[in-house]
């Protein structure tokens, strides 16, 4: 199955890529360390800043059971992580001491009117990507960084630059190890037995990942795994704040 992303996802034409940062000292990937939690340092290139519009309770746990203190109003904080119902932020507490913890979304605002919708889209996308990576799968709309997290280094790569940008393909080849035996005769007992002769690797399937500017645009699988094998997700979102 090979179809361009424009034909498959007409509604994402306005979304641009946002590649995960690789700066030294960046947080080690925590995507799967806590179910239902997305840490933005693993996803976005630049941190997200939010304004605190009202004083709010800060909790050490995402369920809101253990209160640490209160987040002071009228300040800008950094959004570190999120769940469906809470944001993990770093800022100043009521007594001007630094505080890090989970806060309810109503405490924050931003000039970009649809930032809550975009954050939810980001969250839903990353939860879906995490599941695909856990399954060692690949989906149209993933970044190459996500593909590598899922399947590792490709067996073969092909890259070329065009007027539109960088395009190319990654090939993943799966092999089966085939054991070969020979029949021997025991010189003492005269009984026949099998003895391992050698092992060969035979190709059992190949996945070709086509991409443009770091985004998977098409997949081709030589091994027939049944219908509905090609998955599609929206590309990463770009935040303008």
LINCOR-V37944 format. One record per pair of residues at least 12 apart in sequence whose C-alpha atoms are under 10 Angstrom apart, sorted by sequence separation. I is the first residue (numbers start at 1). J is the second residue. D is the distance in whole Angstrom. If there is no record, write none. Layout:
i->I j->J d->D
i->I j->J d->D
//
This chain:
i->27 j->39 d->9
i->29 j->41 d->8
i->30 j->42 d->7
i->31 j->43 d->9
i->57 j->69 d->6
i->58 j->70 d->5
i->77 j->89 d->6
i->78 j->90 d->5
i->79 j->91 d->9
i->88 j->100 d->7
i->89 j->101 d->6
i->90 j->102 d->9
i->129 j->141 d->10
i->136 j->148 d->10
i->137 j->149 d->10
i->138 j->150 d->7
i->157 j->169 d->6
i->158 j->170 d->6
i->181 j->193 d->10
i->182 j->194 d->6
i->183 j->195 d->6
i->207 j->219 d->7
i->208 j->220 d->5
i->209 j->221 d->9
i->218 j->230 d->9
i->219 j->231 d->9
i->27 j->40 d->10
i->28 j->41 d->9
i->29 j->42 d->6
i->56 j->69 d->9
i->57 j->70 d->4
i->58 j->71 d->6
i->76 j->89 d->10
i->77 j->90 d->6
i->78 j->91 d->7
i->88 j->101 d->5
i->89 j->102 d->6
i->129 j->142 d->8
i->133 j->146 d->7
i->136 j->149 d->8
i->137 j->150 d->6
i->138 j->151 d->8
i->156 j->169 d->8
i->157 j->170 d->5
i->158 j->171 d->9
i->181 j->194 d->6
i->182 j->195 d->5
i->183 j->196 d->9
i->207 j->220 d->6
i->208 j->221 d->6
i->27 j->41 d->6
i->28 j->42 d->8
i->29 j->43 d->9
i->56 j->70 d->5
i->57 j->71 d->6
i->76 j->90 d->9
i->77 j->91 d->5
i->87 j->101 d->8
i->88 j->102 d->4
i->89 j->103 d->7
i->129 j->143 d->10
i->132 j->146 d->9
i->133 j->147 d->8
i->136 j->150 d->5
i->137 j->151 d->7
i->156 j->170 d->6
i->157 j->171 d->6
i->180 j->194 d->10
i->181 j->195 d->5
i->182 j->196 d->7
i->183 j->197 d->9
i->206 j->220 d->8
i->207 j->221 d->4
i->208 j->222 d->8
i->218 j->232 d->10
i->26 j->41 d->7
i->27 j->42 d->7
i->55 j->70 d->7
i->56 j->71 d->5
i->57 j->72 d->9
i->76 j->91 d->7
i->77 j->92 d->8
i->86 j->101 d->10
i->87 j->102 d->5
i->88 j->103 d->6
i->132 j->147 d->9
i->133 j->148 d->9
i->134 j->149 d->9
i->135 j->150 d->8
i->136 j->151 d->6
i->154 j->169 d->10
i->155 j->170 d->7
i->156 j->171 d->5
i->157 j->172 d->9
i->180 j->195 d->9
i->181 j->196 d->4
i->182 j->197 d->6
i->206 j->221 d->6
i->207 j->222 d->7
i->217 j->232 d->10
i->26 j->42 d->8
i->55 j->71 d->5
i->56 j->72 d->7
i->75 j->91 d->8
i->76 j->92 d->9
i->86 j->102 d->6
i->87 j->103 d->5
i->88 j->104 d->9
i->130 j->146 d->9
i->133 j->149 d->7
i->134 j->150 d->7
i->135 j->151 d->10
i->136 j->152 d->9
i->154 j->170 d->6
i->155 j->171 d->6
i->156 j->172 d->7
i->180 j->196 d->6
i->181 j->197 d->5
i->182 j->198 d->9
i->205 j->221 d->7
i->206 j->222 d->5
i->207 j->223 d->8
i->216 j->232 d->10
i->54 j->71 d->8
i->55 j->72 d->5
i->56 j->73 d->8
i->75 j->92 d->8
i->85 j->102 d->10
i->86 j->103 d->6
i->87 j->104 d->6
i->88 j->105 d->10
i->125 j->142 d->10
i->129 j->146 d->8
i->133 j->150 d->4
i->134 j->151 d->10
i->153 j->170 d->9
i->154 j->171 d->6
i->155 j->172 d->5
i->156 j->173 d->8
i->179 j->196 d->7
i->180 j->197 d->6
i->181 j->198 d->7
i->205 j->222 d->6
i->206 j->223 d->7
i->54 j->72 d->7
i->55 j->73 d->5
i->71 j->89 d->9
i->85 j->103 d->9
i->86 j->104 d->5
i->87 j->105 d->6
i->129 j->147 d->10
i->132 j->150 d->8
i->133 j->151 d->8
i->153 j->171 d->9
i->154 j->172 d->5
i->155 j->173 d->6
i->179 j->197 d->8
i->180 j->198 d->5
i->181 j->199 d->9
i->204 j->222 d->9
i->205 j->223 d->5
i->217 j->235 d->10
i->22 j->41 d->10
i->52 j->71 d->8
i->53 j->72 d->9
i->54 j->73 d->5
i->55 j->74 d->8
i->71 j->90 d->9
i->72 j->91 d->8
i->73 j->92 d->9
i->83 j->102 d->9
i->85 j->104 d->7
i->86 j->105 d->6
i->87 j->106 d->10
i->130 j->149 d->10
i->131 j->150 d->10
i->153 j->172 d->8
i->154 j->173 d->8
i->155 j->174 d->9
i->179 j->198 d->6
i->180 j->199 d->6
i->204 j->223 d->7
i->205 j->224 d->9
i->216 j->235 d->9
i->20 j->40 d->9
i->21 j->41 d->8
i->22 j->42 d->9
i->52 j->72 d->7
i->53 j->73 d->6
i->54 j->74 d->7
i->55 j->75 d->10
i->62 j->82 d->9
i->63 j->83 d->10
i->71 j->91 d->7
i->72 j->92 d->6
i->73 j->93 d->9
i->80 j->100 d->9
i->81 j->101 d->9
i->82 j->102 d->8
i->85 j->105 d->7
i->86 j->106 d->9
i->87 j->107 d->10
i->130 j->150 d->9
i->152 j->172 d->9
i->178 j->198 d->9
i->179 j->199 d->5
i->180 j->200 d->8
i->205 j->225 d->10
i->215 j->235 d->7
i->20 j->41 d->8
i->21 j->42 d->7
i->52 j->73 d->5
i->53 j->74 d->6
i->54 j->75 d->9
i->62 j->83 d->8
i->64 j->85 d->10
i->71 j->92 d->6
i->72 j->93 d->5
i->73 j->94 d->8
i->79 j->100 d->10
i->80 j->101 d->9
i->81 j->102 d->9
i->82 j->103 d->10
i->84 j->105 d->10
i->87 j->108 d->10
i->129 j->150 d->9
i->151 j->172 d->8
i->178 j->199 d->6
i->179 j->200 d->7
i->215 j->236 d->9
i->20 j->42 d->6
i->21 j->43 d->8
i->23 j->45 d->9
i->51 j->73 d->8
i->52 j->74 d->5
i->53 j->75 d->8
i->62 j->84 d->10
i->63 j->85 d->9
i->64 j->86 d->9
i->70 j->92 d->9
i->71 j->93 d->4
i->72 j->94 d->5
i->78 j->100 d->10
i->80 j->102 d->10
i->177 j->199 d->7
i->178 j->200 d->5
i->179 j->201 d->9
i->19 j->42 d->10
i->20 j->43 d->5
i->21 j->44 d->7
i->22 j->45 d->8
i->51 j->74 d->7
i->52 j->75 d->5
i->53 j->76 d->9
i->62 j->85 d->8
i->63 j->86 d->8
i->70 j->93 d->5
i->71 j->94 d->6
i->72 j->95 d->8
i->77 j->100 d->10
i->79 j->102 d->10
i->82 j->105 d->10
i->147 j->170 d->10
i->177 j->200 d->6
i->178 j->201 d->6
i->19 j->43 d->7
i->20 j->44 d->5
i->21 j->45 d->5
i->51 j->75 d->6
i->52 j->76 d->6
i->62 j->86 d->7
i->69 j->93 d->7
i->70 j->94 d->6
i->71 j->95 d->9
i->72 j->96 d->8
i->176 j->200 d->8
i->177 j->201 d->5
i->178 j->202 d->7
i->18 j->43 d->8
i->19 j->44 d->7
i->20 j->45 d->5
i->21 j->46 d->8
i->37 j->62 d->9
i->50 j->75 d->8
i->51 j->76 d->4
i->52 j->77 d->7
i->61 j->86 d->10
i->62 j->87 d->8
i->68 j->93 d->9
i->69 j->94 d->8
i->70 j->95 d->9
i->71 j->96 d->9
i->72 j->97 d->10
i->175 j->200 d->10
i->176 j->201 d->6
i->177 j->202 d->6
i->18 j->44 d->6
i->19 j->45 d->6
i->20 j->46 d->9
i->36 j->62 d->10
i->49 j->75 d->10
i->50 j->76 d->5
i->51 j->77 d->6
i->62 j->88 d->8
i->69 j->95 d->9
i->71 j->97 d->10
i->144 j->170 d->9
i->175 j->201 d->6
i->176 j->202 d->5
i->177 j->203 d->9
i->18 j->45 d->7
i->19 j->46 d->10
i->49 j->76 d->6
i->50 j->77 d->5
i->51 j->78 d->9
i->59 j->86 d->10
i->61 j->88 d->9
i->71 j->98 d->9
i->72 j->99 d->10
i->174 j->201 d->10
i->175 j->202 d->5
i->176 j->203 d->6
i->177 j->204 d->10
i->18 j->46 d->9
i->49 j->77 d->6
i->50 j->78 d->6
i->60 j->88 d->9
i->71 j->99 d->7
i->174 j->202 d->9
i->175 j->203 d->4
i->176 j->204 d->6
i->48 j->77 d->8
i->49 j->78 d->5
i->50 j->79 d->7
i->58 j->87 d->10
i->59 j->88 d->9
i->70 j->99 d->8
i->71 j->100 d->9
i->174 j->203 d->6
i->175 j->204 d->5
i->176 j->205 d->9
i->48 j->78 d->6
i->49 j->79 d->6
i->58 j->88 d->9
i->69 j->99 d->8
i->71 j->101 d->9
i->173 j->203 d->7
i->174 j->204 d->6
i->175 j->205 d->7
i->47 j->78 d->7
i->48 j->79 d->5
i->49 j->80 d->9
i->58 j->89 d->9
i->68 j->99 d->8
i->69 j->100 d->10
i->70 j->101 d->10
i->77 j->108 d->9
i->173 j->204 d->8
i->174 j->205 d->5
i->175 j->206 d->9
i->47 j->79 d->7
i->48 j->80 d->8
i->68 j->100 d->9
i->69 j->101 d->9
i->71 j->103 d->8
i->76 j->108 d->9
i->173 j->205 d->6
i->174 j->206 d->6
i->47 j->80 d->8
i->48 j->81 d->10
i->68 j->101 d->8
i->70 j->103 d->9
i->75 j->108 d->10
i->76 j->109 d->10
i->172 j->205 d->8
i->173 j->206 d->4
i->174 j->207 d->8
i->67 j->101 d->9
i->68 j->102 d->9
i->73 j->107 d->8
i->74 j->108 d->10
i->76 j->110 d->10
i->172 j->206 d->6
i->173 j->207 d->6
i->58 j->93 d->9
i->67 j->102 d->9
i->73 j->108 d->9
i->84 j->119 d->10
i->171 j->206 d->7
i->172 j->207 d->5
i->173 j->208 d->9
i->57 j->93 d->9
i->66 j->102 d->10
i->67 j->103 d->10
i->71 j->107 d->9
i->84 j->120 d->8
i->171 j->207 d->6
i->172 j->208 d->6
i->56 j->93 d->9
i->57 j->94 d->10
i->64 j->101 d->10
i->82 j->119 d->9
i->83 j->120 d->9
i->170 j->207 d->8
i->171 j->208 d->5
i->172 j->209 d->8
i->41 j->79 d->9
i->42 j->80 d->10
i->55 j->93 d->9
i->56 j->94 d->9
i->64 j->102 d->7
i->82 j->120 d->9
i->170 j->208 d->6
i->171 j->209 d->6
i->40 j->79 d->8
i->41 j->80 d->7
i->42 j->81 d->10
i->50 j->89 d->9
i->52 j->91 d->9
i->55 j->94 d->8
i->60 j->99 d->10
i->62 j->101 d->8
i->63 j->102 d->8
i->64 j->103 d->8
i->84 j->123 d->8
i->169 j->208 d->7
i->170 j->209 d->5
i->171 j->210 d->9
i->39 j->79 d->9
i->40 j->80 d->6
i->41 j->81 d->8
i->49 j->89 d->9
i->59 j->99 d->10
i->60 j->100 d->8
i->61 j->101 d->7
i->62 j->102 d->6
i->63 j->103 d->10
i->64 j->104 d->9
i->82 j->122 d->10
i->83 j->123 d->7
i->84 j->124 d->9
i->169 j->209 d->5
i->170 j->210 d->7
i->39 j->80 d->6
i->40 j->81 d->6
i->48 j->89 d->10
i->49 j->90 d->10
i->58 j->99 d->8
i->59 j->100 d->8
i->60 j->101 d->5
i->61 j->102 d->6
i->62 j->103 d->8
i->82 j->123 d->8
i->83 j->124 d->10
i->168 j->209 d->8
i->169 j->210 d->4
i->170 j->211 d->8
i->38 j->80 d->9
i->39 j->81 d->4
i->40 j->82 d->8
i->58 j->100 d->8
i->59 j->101 d->5
i->60 j->102 d->6
i->61 j->103 d->10
i->62 j->104 d->9
i->81 j->123 d->10
i->168 j->210 d->6
i->169 j->211 d->6
i->38 j->81 d->5
i->39 j->82 d->7
i->58 j->101 d->6
i->59 j->102 d->5
i->60 j->103 d->9
i->167 j->210 d->8
i->168 j->211 d->6
i->169 j->212 d->9
i->37 j->81 d->7
i->38 j->82 d->5
i->39 j->83 d->9
i->57 j->101 d->9
i->58 j->102 d->5
i->59 j->103 d->7
i->83 j->127 d->10
i->167 j->211 d->6
i->168 j->212 d->7
i->37 j->82 d->6
i->38 j->83 d->7
i->57 j->102 d->8
i->58 j->103 d->5
i->59 j->104 d->9
i->166 j->211 d->8
i->167 j->212 d->4
i->168 j->213 d->9
i->36 j->82 d->8
i->37 j->83 d->5
i->38 j->84 d->10
i->56 j->102 d->10
i->57 j->103 d->6
i->58 j->104 d->8
i->166 j->212 d->6
i->167 j->213 d->6
i->168 j->214 d->9
i->170 j->216 d->10
i->36 j->83 d->6
i->37 j->84 d->8
i->56 j->103 d->7
i->57 j->104 d->8
i->165 j->212 d->7
i->166 j->213 d->5
i->167 j->214 d->8
i->169 j->216 d->9
i->35 j->83 d->9
i->36 j->84 d->8
i->39 j->87 d->10
i->40 j->88 d->10
i->56 j->104 d->8
i->164 j->212 d->9
i->165 j->213 d->6
i->166 j->214 d->8
i->167 j->215 d->9
i->168 j->216 d->10
i->169 j->217 d->10
i->171 j->219 d->10
i->173 j->221 d->10
i->37 j->86 d->10
i->38 j->87 d->10
i->39 j->88 d->9
i->56 j->105 d->10
i->164 j->213 d->9
i->165 j->214 d->10
i->167 j->216 d->10
i->169 j->218 d->9
i->170 j->219 d->10
i->171 j->220 d->9
i->172 j->221 d->9
i->173 j->222 d->10
i->174 j->223 d->10
i->37 j->87 d->10
i->38 j->88 d->10
i->56 j->106 d->9
i->57 j->107 d->9
i->167 j->217 d->10
i->169 j->219 d->9
i->171 j->221 d->10
i->37 j->88 d->10
i->56 j->107 d->6
i->155 j->206 d->10
i->157 j->208 d->10
i->159 j->210 d->10
i->161 j->212 d->10
i->54 j->106 d->9
i->55 j->107 d->7
i->56 j->108 d->9
i->155 j->207 d->10
i->156 j->208 d->9
i->157 j->209 d->9
i->158 j->210 d->9
i->159 j->211 d->9
i->160 j->212 d->10
i->161 j->213 d->9
i->52 j->105 d->10
i->53 j->106 d->8
i->54 j->107 d->6
i->55 j->108 d->10
i->154 j->207 d->10
i->159 j->212 d->10
i->52 j->106 d->9
i->53 j->107 d->6
i->54 j->108 d->8
i->154 j->208 d->9
i->52 j->107 d->6
i->53 j->108 d->6
i->54 j->109 d->10
i->154 j->209 d->9
i->51 j->107 d->8
i->52 j->108 d->5
i->53 j->109 d->6
i->50 j->107 d->9
i->51 j->108 d->5
i->52 j->109 d->7
i->53 j->110 d->9
i->50 j->108 d->6
i->51 j->109 d->5
i->52 j->110 d->9
i->49 j->108 d->10
i->50 j->109 d->6
i->51 j->110 d->6
i->49 j->109 d->10
i->50 j->110 d->6
i->51 j->111 d->9
i->49 j->110 d->8
i->50 j->111 d->9
i->147 j->209 d->9
i->50 j->115 d->10
i->144 j->209 d->9
i->144 j->210 d->10
i->144 j->211 d->8
i->143 j->211 d->9
i->144 j->212 d->10
i->147 j->215 d->10
i->138 j->207 d->9
i->140 j->209 d->9
i->142 j->211 d->9
i->143 j->212 d->10
i->144 j->213 d->9
i->145 j->214 d->8
i->146 j->215 d->10
i->147 j->216 d->9
i->139 j->209 d->9
i->140 j->210 d->9
i->141 j->211 d->9
i->143 j->213 d->9
i->144 j->214 d->6
i->145 j->215 d->9
i->146 j->216 d->10
i->138 j->209 d->8
i->140 j->211 d->9
i->143 j->214 d->6
i->144 j->215 d->6
i->142 j->214 d->9
i->143 j->215 d->5
i->144 j->216 d->7
i->141 j->214 d->10
i->142 j->215 d->6
i->143 j->216 d->6
i->141 j->215 d->6
i->142 j->216 d->6
i->143 j->217 d->10
i->140 j->215 d->8
i->141 j->216 d->5
i->142 j->217 d->8
i->140 j->216 d->5
i->141 j->217 d->6
i->139 j->216 d->7
i->140 j->217 d->5
i->141 j->218 d->9
i->44 j->122 d->10
i->138 j->216 d->9
i->139 j->217 d->9
i->140 j->218 d->6
i->43 j->122 d->9
i->139 j->218 d->9
i->140 j->219 d->7
i->43 j->123 d->10
i->139 j->219 d->8
i->138 j->219 d->8
i->40 j->122 d->9
i->40 j->123 d->9
i->43 j->126 d->8
i->38 j->122 d->9
i->39 j->123 d->10
i->42 j->126 d->10
i->38 j->123 d->7
i->37 j->123 d->9
i->38 j->124 d->10
i->40 j->126 d->10
i->36 j->123 d->9
i->39 j->126 d->10
i->36 j->124 d->10
i->38 j->126 d->7
i->37 j->126 d->10
i->38 j->127 d->8
i->142 j->231 d->10
i->36 j->126 d->10
i->37 j->127 d->8
i->139 j->229 d->9
i->140 j->230 d->8
i->141 j->231 d->9
i->142 j->232 d->8
i->36 j->127 d->7
i->138 j->229 d->10
i->139 j->230 d->7
i->140 j->231 d->6
i->141 j->232 d->6
i->142 j->233 d->7
i->35 j->127 d->9
i->38 j->130 d->10
i->137 j->229 d->10
i->138 j->230 d->8
i->139 j->231 d->5
i->140 j->232 d->5
i->141 j->233 d->5
i->142 j->234 d->8
i->143 j->235 d->8
i->137 j->230 d->9
i->138 j->231 d->7
i->139 j->232 d->5
i->140 j->233 d->6
i->141 j->234 d->5
i->142 j->235 d->6
i->143 j->236 d->8
i->137 j->231 d->9
i->138 j->232 d->9
i->139 j->233 d->7
i->140 j->234 d->8
i->141 j->235 d->5
i->142 j->236 d->8
i->31 j->126 d->8
i->32 j->127 d->9
i->139 j->234 d->10
i->140 j->235 d->8
i->141 j->236 d->8
i->31 j->127 d->9
i->31 j->129 d->10
i->32 j->130 d->7
i->31 j->130 d->7
i->32 j->131 d->9
i->132 j->231 d->9
i->32 j->133 d->10
i->32 j->134 d->9
i->43 j->146 d->10
i->129 j->233 d->8
i->128 j->233 d->8
i->126 j->233 d->10
i->125 j->233 d->7
i->124 j->233 d->10
i->125 j->234 d->7
i->124 j->234 d->10
i->125 j->235 d->8
i->126 j->236 d->9
i->125 j->236 d->8
i->122 j->234 d->9
i->125 j->237 d->9
i->121 j->234 d->9
i->122 j->235 d->10
i->122 j->236 d->7
i->121 j->236 d->9
i->122 j->237 d->7
i->121 j->237 d->8
i->122 j->238 d->9
i->122 j->239 d->10
i->119 j->237 d->9
i->118 j->237 d->8
i->118 j->238 d->9
i->119 j->239 d->9
i->118 j->239 d->8
i->20 j->143 d->9
i->17 j->141 d->10
i->19 j->143 d->8
i->115 j->239 d->8
i->17 j->142 d->10
i->18 j->143 d->9
i->19 j->144 d->9
i->20 j->145 d->8
i->115 j->240 d->9
i->17 j->143 d->8
i->19 j->145 d->8
i->20 j->146 d->9
i->115 j->241 d->9
i->19 j->146 d->10
i->112 j->239 d->9
i->112 j->240 d->8
i->12 j->141 d->10
i->112 j->241 d->7
i->111 j->241 d->8
i->9 j->140 d->10
i->110 j->241 d->8
i->8 j->140 d->9
i->9 j->141 d->9
i->5 j->140 d->7
i->4 j->140 d->9
i->5 j->141 d->8
i->3 j->140 d->10
i->48 j->239 d->8
i->50 j->241 d->9
i->44 j->236 d->9
i->47 j->239 d->10
i->48 j->240 d->9
i->49 j->241 d->7
i->43 j->236 d->9
i->44 j->237 d->9
i->45 j->238 d->9
i->46 j->239 d->9
i->48 j->241 d->7
i->43 j->237 d->10
i->44 j->238 d->9
i->45 j->239 d->10
i->47 j->241 d->9
i->19 j->214 d->8
i->44 j->239 d->9
i->46 j->241 d->9
i->17 j->213 d->8
i->18 j->214 d->10
i->19 j->215 d->10
i->17 j->214 d->8
i->17 j->215 d->8
i->16 j->215 d->10
i->4 j->210 d->10
i->5 j->211 d->10
i->2 j->209 d->10
i->4 j->211 d->10
i->2 j->210 d->9
i->8 j->217 d->9
i->5 j->215 d->10
i->8 j->218 d->10
i->5 j->216 d->8
i->6 j->217 d->9
i->4 j->216 d->10
i->5 j->217 d->5
i->4 j->217 d->6
i->5 j->218 d->7
i->3 j->217 d->8
i->4 j->218 d->6
i->2 j->217 d->9
i->3 j->218 d->6
i->4 j->219 d->10
i->2 j->218 d->5
i->3 j->219 d->8
i->20 j->236 d->10
i->1 j->218 d->8
i->2 j->219 d->6
i->3 j->220 d->10
i->18 j->235 d->9
i->19 j->236 d->8
i->1 j->219 d->7
i->2 j->220 d->6
i->17 j->235 d->7
i->18 j->236 d->6
i->19 j->237 d->10
i->1 j->220 d->6
i->2 j->221 d->9
i->15 j->234 d->9
i->16 j->235 d->7
i->17 j->236 d->6
i->18 j->237 d->6
i->19 j->238 d->9
i->1 j->221 d->8
i->15 j->235 d->7
i->16 j->236 d->7
i->17 j->237 d->6
i->18 j->238 d->6
i->1 j->222 d->10
i->12 j->233 d->10
i->13 j->234 d->10
i->15 j->236 d->7
i->16 j->237 d->6
i->17 j->238 d->6
i->18 j->239 d->9
i->12 j->234 d->7
i->13 j->235 d->9
i->15 j->237 d->6
i->16 j->238 d->6
i->9 j->232 d->8
i->11 j->234 d->9
i->12 j->235 d->7
i->14 j->237 d->10
i->15 j->238 d->7
i->16 j->239 d->9
i->8 j->232 d->8
i->9 j->233 d->9
i->12 j->236 d->10
i->14 j->238 d->10
i->15 j->239 d->10
i->9 j->234 d->8
i->12 j->237 d->9
i->9 j->235 d->10
i->1 j->228 d->10
i->5 j->232 d->9
i->1 j->229 d->9
i->2 j->230 d->9
i->1 j->230 d->8
i->5 j->234 d->10
i->5 j->235 d->10
//
